[in-house]
Amino acid sequence: MGPFEMIEKHGEHEEVVFCHDKNVGLKAIIAIHNTALGPALGGTRMWNYKTEEEALTDVLRLSKGMTYKAAAAGLNLGGGKAVIIGDPKTQKTEGLFRAFGQFVNSLNGKYITAEDVGTGEKDMEYIYMETPWVTGIPKDFGGSGDPSPYTAHGVLMGIKATAKEKFGTDSLKGMRIAVQGLGNVGSHLVKYLVDDGAVVTVADIDADRVKKCVEQYKVASVSPDQILFVDCDILAPCALGAIVNDQSISKFKCKAISGGANNQLAESRHGDHLRELGILYAPDYVVNAGGLMNVFVELEGYSPDRAFDKTRKVYDNVTDVFRIAKRDQISTNLAADRLAEERVNTIGRLKQRHPGKSNRSFTTLREVHNR
């Protein structure tokens, strides 16, 4: 399958840029899915993809997901993503990221990048040396730094909205919540939950993280194999995706699922299955939008207080999703998509009334080489 066929398979993308600089070993792809709401924002992922086709599939899927995430979050941002083909443990160099920054800069602000899997603050600092169109840069440079406390605070707001919908109260006092994954987001979330009086159970594949969390917050722990099936009020997945699948779905003992992990449903149909089982699912890309909200504030001129205040909006957004699901009698994951699509289409039509503001309905495919 050629690149154009692959792009068509993943929906209409406005622009896909293949970037190559052999002098620094850079092979990257930037995908801009939709800019109806504003410039496309999405992180740069560095991964040792087996093939260029695999990398293209990933960047197309992720950029489309960012359109939905930004739209559902109520932000004036579009969806984009970038992938760098390479091993993040052994192939990172200043030259590689500065060359990539030049490609980002050539898009003149249509795409704004940020950190993602395999990249971090230092990498964003190198990119920033070549372009202003990057977020998540270190605080010393006027950026927001690590977005995980804001992502976690947004997840807390999503859990509160889920509790309100399922149990009639958004007070988490005495609420039994199981947190899977104690990385940056999960560990911050545990603190917020404990501060709110929740009864928390945790698990992580890293035993040291579990030990530290149990000692610091006096929470219970179970093995990683058990955490998804703990008898609890709300399950908060904050680790790997696809945790709701054909094997797991009949074993859940939770009443609701609301967490920070991406792509929690293995397939869309699992959202219907959860609905049939009476398990309320808060769609992950609505719940975990706090990090995106944080970098959006960075674009305006960063203020930590404003960023935290912005993440409170996750509560309203999750509530809107539940409202649409009930209104249209559909699963909550489809309701989240509908919320995002309605906003993109409405604003897109408004822009079409003004010269120079219309959406392009075609894909630009560019291959750029630096020699």
Secondary structure as UniProt FT lines:
FT   HELIX           3..9
FT   STRAND          15..21
FT   TURN            22..25
FT   STRAND          26..34
FT   STRAND          40..41
FT   STRAND          44..47
FT   HELIX           52..72
FT   TURN            73..74
FT   STRAND          78..85
FT   TURN            88..90
FT   HELIX           94..105
FT   TURN            106..109
FT   STRAND          111..113
FT   TURN            117..118
FT   HELIX           121..128
FT   TURN            129..130
FT   HELIX           139..141
FT   HELIX           148..167
FT   TURN            173..174
FT   STRAND          176..180
FT   HELIX           184..195
FT   TURN            196..197
FT   STRAND          199..203
FT   HELIX           207..217
FT   STRAND          220..221
FT   TURN            224..226
FT   HELIX           227..229
FT   STRAND          232..237
FT   TURN            246..248
FT   HELIX           249..251
FT   STRAND          254..257
FT   HELIX           269..277
FT   STRAND          280..281
FT   HELIX           284..287
FT   TURN            288..289
FT   HELIX           290..300
FT   HELIX           304..311
FT   HELIX           313..328
FT   HELIX           332..352
FT   TURN            355..356
FT   STRAND          364..370
//
